[in-house]
Amino acid sequence: MIAAVWMLTGYYGYKYYPQLKNKVGYAVAGVLIYASCYVKKATIGLNFKLYLKSHIIHTPFMAFFIPIAICLAIFIICEALSRTRFFKWLLPIGQYSLAIMYLHKMIFDVAEKNSVV
């Protein structure tokens, strides 16, 4: 069920993303949420597990809110970086992002199986 919530959030988020005001504020909030989760994990041992395949969700609120907030921050930061001249050389790679998304796990698995280490 949580994957359906994320799918709908992405569907409607993509539709209304261009109308979003104060994107910098959302990006800063997402980065702060990520940083606070990281600090809490390092200091008090934050127990946040989310495995959709085996259905291990310890904190439903965090499982819903944290990934969406962090993804929104990443999207905003990536959009801002794509407008800078320094990262223009990465734009052609975006044409192959679907293949990269589908093949990266397979490539890592094959490399792990064939490694000599």
C-alpha positions as a Markdown table, in Angstrom:
| # | Residue | x | y | z |
|---|---|---|---|---|
| 1 | Met | 0.0 | 0.0 | 0.0 |
| 2 | Ile | 2.8 | 2.4 | 0.7 |
| 3 | Ala | 4.1 | 2.0 | -2.8 |
| 4 | Ala | 0.7 | 3.1 | -4.1 |
| 5 | Val | 1.0 | 6.2 | -2.0 |
| 6 | Trp | 4.4 | 7.0 | -3.4 |
| 7 | Met | 3.2 | 6.3 | -6.9 |
| 8 | Leu | 0.3 | 8.7 | -6.5 |
| 9 | Thr | 2.6 | 11.3 | -4.9 |
| 10 | Gly | 4.9 | 11.0 | -7.9 |
| 11 | Tyr | 2.1 | 11.2 | -10.4 |
| 12 | Tyr | 0.5 | 14.3 | -8.9 |
| 13 | Gly | 3.8 | 15.8 | -7.8 |
| 14 | Tyr | 5.1 | 15.7 | -11.4 |
| 15 | Lys | 2.0 | 17.4 | -12.5 |
| 16 | Tyr | 2.1 | 20.2 | -10.0 |
| 17 | Tyr | 5.9 | 20.5 | -9.5 |
| 18 | Pro | 6.3 | 23.5 | -11.9 |
| 19 | Gln | 3.8 | 25.4 | -9.8 |
| 20 | Leu | 5.6 | 24.8 | -6.6 |
| 21 | Lys | 6.6 | 28.0 | -4.8 |
| 22 | Asn | 9.7 | 28.3 | -2.6 |
| 23 | Lys | 11.6 | 25.3 | -3.9 |
| 24 | Val | 14.7 | 26.3 | -2.1 |
| 25 | Gly | 12.8 | 26.1 | 1.2 |
| 26 | Tyr | 11.6 | 22.6 | 0.4 |
| 27 | Ala | 15.1 | 21.6 | -0.6 |
| 28 | Val | 16.6 | 22.9 | 2.6 |
| 29 | Ala | 13.9 | 21.2 | 4.6 |
| 30 | Gly | 14.6 | 17.9 | 2.9 |
| 31 | Val | 18.3 | 18.2 | 3.5 |
| 32 | Leu | 17.7 | 19.0 | 7.2 |
| 33 | Ile | 15.4 | 16.0 | 7.5 |
| 34 | Tyr | 18.1 | 13.8 | 6.0 |
| 35 | Ala | 20.8 | 15.3 | 8.2 |
| 36 | Ser | 18.7 | 14.9 | 11.4 |
| 37 | Cys | 18.0 | 11.2 | 10.5 |
| 38 | Tyr | 21.7 | 10.7 | 9.9 |
| 39 | Val | 22.7 | 12.3 | 13.2 |
| 40 | Lys | 20.0 | 10.4 | 15.1 |
| 41 | Lys | 21.2 | 7.1 | 13.6 |
| 42 | Ala | 24.8 | 7.9 | 14.6 |
| 43 | Thr | 24.0 | 9.1 | 18.1 |
| 44 | Ile | 20.9 | 7.2 | 19.4 |
| 45 | Gly | 20.8 | 4.4 | 16.8 |
| 46 | Leu | 17.6 | 5.4 | 14.9 |
| 47 | Asn | 15.9 | 2.3 | 14.0 |
| 48 | Phe | 14.3 | 3.0 | 10.6 |
| 49 | Lys | 13.9 | 0.0 | 8.4 |
| 50 | Leu | 11.9 | 0.0 | 5.2 |
| 51 | Tyr | 11.9 | -3.1 | 3.0 |
| 52 | Leu | 9.0 | -3.3 | 0.6 |
| 53 | Lys | 9.6 | -6.8 | -0.6 |
| 54 | Ser | 9.6 | -8.4 | 2.8 |
| 55 | His | 7.2 | -5.9 | 4.3 |
| 56 | Ile | 9.3 | -4.7 | 7.2 |
| 57 | Ile | 8.2 | -1.2 | 8.1 |
| 58 | His | 9.0 | -0.2 | 11.7 |
| 59 | Thr | 7.6 | 3.4 | 11.6 |
| 60 | Pro | 4.8 | 4.0 | 9.1 |
| 61 | Phe | 4.9 | 7.8 | 9.5 |
| 62 | Met | 8.6 | 7.8 | 8.7 |
| 63 | Ala | 8.2 | 5.3 | 5.9 |
| 64 | Phe | 5.7 | 7.7 | 4.2 |
| 65 | Phe | 7.2 | 11.1 | 5.0 |
| 66 | Ile | 11.0 | 10.7 | 5.0 |
| 67 | Pro | 11.5 | 9.2 | 1.5 |
| 68 | Ile | 9.1 | 11.8 | -0.1 |
| 69 | Ala | 10.8 | 14.7 | 1.6 |
| 70 | Ile | 14.3 | 13.6 | 0.7 |
| 71 | Cys | 13.3 | 12.8 | -2.9 |
| 72 | Leu | 11.8 | 16.2 | -3.3 |
| 73 | Ala | 14.9 | 17.8 | -2.0 |
| 74 | Ile | 17.1 | 15.8 | -4.4 |
| 75 | Phe | 14.8 | 16.7 | -7.4 |
| 76 | Ile | 15.1 | 20.4 | -6.5 |
| 77 | Ile | 18.8 | 20.3 | -6.1 |
| 78 | Cys | 19.3 | 18.3 | -9.3 |
| 79 | Glu | 17.1 | 20.8 | -11.2 |
| 80 | Ala | 19.2 | 23.7 | -9.9 |
| 81 | Leu | 22.4 | 21.9 | -10.8 |
| 82 | Ser | 21.2 | 21.2 | -14.3 |
| 83 | Arg | 20.9 | 24.9 | -14.9 |
| 84 | Thr | 24.5 | 25.6 | -14.1 |
| 85 | Arg | 27.0 | 25.5 | -16.9 |
| 86 | Phe | 29.3 | 23.2 | -15.0 |
| 87 | Phe | 27.0 | 20.2 | -15.2 |
| 88 | Lys | 25.9 | 20.6 | -18.9 |
| 89 | Trp | 28.1 | 17.7 | -19.9 |
| 90 | Leu | 25.9 | 15.4 | -17.8 |
| 91 | Leu | 22.7 | 16.2 | -19.7 |
| 92 | Pro | 23.2 | 13.6 | -22.5 |
| 93 | Ile | 23.4 | 10.9 | -19.9 |
| 94 | Gly | 19.8 | 11.7 | -19.1 |
| 95 | Gln | 18.8 | 10.1 | -22.4 |
| 96 | Tyr | 20.0 | 6.8 | -21.1 |
| 97 | Ser | 18.7 | 7.0 | -17.5 |
| 98 | Leu | 15.9 | 4.4 | -18.0 |
| 99 | Ala | 18.5 | 1.8 | -19.2 |
| 100 | Ile | 20.8 | 2.8 | -16.3 |
| 101 | Met | 17.9 | 2.5 | -13.8 |
| 102 | Tyr | 17.0 | -1.0 | -15.0 |
| 103 | Leu | 20.5 | -2.4 | -15.5 |
| 104 | His | 22.5 | -1.0 | -12.5 |
| 105 | Lys | 21.4 | -3.8 | -10.1 |
| 106 | Met | 22.2 | -6.5 | -12.7 |
| 107 | Ile | 25.6 | -5.0 | -13.3 |
| 108 | Phe | 26.4 | -4.9 | -9.6 |
| 109 | Asp | 25.3 | -8.5 | -9.1 |
| 110 | Val | 27.4 | -9.7 | -12.1 |
| 111 | Ala | 30.4 | -7.8 | -10.8 |
| 112 | Glu | 30.0 | -9.2 | -7.4 |
| 113 | Lys | 29.6 | -12.8 | -8.6 |
| 114 | Asn | 32.7 | -12.4 | -10.8 |
| 115 | Ser | 35.0 | -10.5 | -8.5 |
| 116 | Val | 38.2 | -12.2 | -7.2 |
| 117 | Val | 38.0 | -10.5 | -3.9 |
